Amino acid sequence: MGKPDTPAAAKPRVVRCPACGGESIYAASNPFRPFCSERCKNMDFGAWASESFRVPEKPPREED
């Protein structure tokens, strides 16, 4: 008998890069995950740092 098939957990997961939309390996071997590259990771970080990305704030209640 031969070896059993490799378990699915050993297969790297491929996801969409949030910055460019390209393929990105979501595994420990990719230090930029979930991004595909250092460039995409830095673009995202820069957008947060320049406040291009913002988390919406709830309007204050009238009681406050």
FIDO-733271 format. One record per residue (C-alpha): residue number from 0; residue in three letters; x, y, z. Coordinates in Angstrom, 3 decimals. Example, Ala and Ser with C-alpha at 12.3 -4.5 7.8 and 13.67 -1.06 7.14 Angstrom:
BEGIN
SITE,pos,code,u,v,w
SITE,0,ALA,12.300,-4.500,7.800
SITE,1,SER,13.670,-1.060,7.140
END
This chain:
BEGIN
SITE,pos,code,u,v,w
SITE,0,MET,0.000,0.000,0.000
SITE,1,GLY,1.123,3.571,-0.713
SITE,2,LYS,1.093,6.603,1.532
SITE,3,PRO,-2.289,8.177,2.276
SITE,4,ASP,-3.048,11.502,0.641
SITE,5,THR,-1.627,14.601,2.326
SITE,6,PRO,-4.121,16.047,4.817
SITE,7,ALA,-5.908,19.215,3.744
SITE,8,ALA,-4.406,21.103,6.708
SITE,9,ALA,-0.921,20.728,5.214
SITE,10,LYS,-2.001,22.454,1.997
SITE,11,PRO,-1.474,26.241,2.169
SITE,12,ARG,-4.611,28.326,1.981
SITE,13,VAL,-4.756,30.887,-0.822
SITE,14,VAL,-6.733,34.061,-0.086
SITE,15,ARG,-7.293,37.375,-1.855
SITE,16,CYS,-4.848,40.137,-0.902
SITE,17,PRO,-6.873,42.969,0.710
SITE,18,ALA,-4.738,45.617,-1.014
SITE,19,CYS,-4.347,44.490,-4.634
SITE,20,GLY,-6.813,41.603,-4.911
SITE,21,GLY,-4.134,39.166,-6.071
SITE,22,GLU,-3.506,35.714,-4.653
SITE,23,SER,-1.816,35.512,-1.266
SITE,24,ILE,-0.695,32.409,0.610
SITE,25,TYR,-2.158,32.490,4.109
SITE,26,ALA,0.483,30.465,5.912
SITE,27,ALA,3.400,30.975,8.294
SITE,28,SER,5.701,30.936,5.259
SITE,29,ASN,4.243,34.320,4.178
SITE,30,PRO,5.397,36.965,6.704
SITE,31,PHE,3.065,39.555,5.131
SITE,32,ARG,-0.157,37.553,5.435
SITE,33,PRO,-2.930,38.296,4.651
SITE,34,PHE,-1.154,40.541,2.138
SITE,35,CYS,0.753,39.139,-0.834
SITE,36,SER,3.847,41.310,-0.384
SITE,37,GLU,5.589,43.857,1.797
SITE,38,ARG,4.486,46.578,-0.632
SITE,39,CYS,0.788,45.765,-0.164
SITE,40,LYS,1.199,45.533,3.611
SITE,41,ASN,2.908,48.949,3.709
SITE,42,MET,0.259,50.538,1.465
SITE,43,ASP,-2.446,49.391,3.876
SITE,44,PHE,-0.489,50.581,6.910
SITE,45,GLY,0.084,53.958,5.247
SITE,46,ALA,-3.629,54.371,4.561
SITE,47,TRP,-4.419,53.791,8.243
SITE,48,ALA,-1.578,56.106,9.354
SITE,49,SER,-2.773,58.930,7.081
SITE,50,GLU,-6.352,58.358,8.275
SITE,51,SER,-7.578,57.435,4.785
SITE,52,PHE,-9.193,54.446,6.496
SITE,53,ARG,-11.424,55.201,9.450
SITE,54,VAL,-13.668,53.214,11.729
SITE,55,PRO,-17.097,54.865,11.809
SITE,56,GLU,-18.078,56.388,15.129
SITE,57,LYS,-21.553,56.085,16.557
SITE,58,PRO,-23.248,59.478,16.959
SITE,59,PRO,-23.315,60.610,20.589
SITE,60,ARG,-26.542,60.078,22.461
SITE,61,GLU,-28.458,63.199,23.426
SITE,62,GLU,-28.180,62.200,27.083
SITE,63,ASP,-24.379,62.615,27.030
END
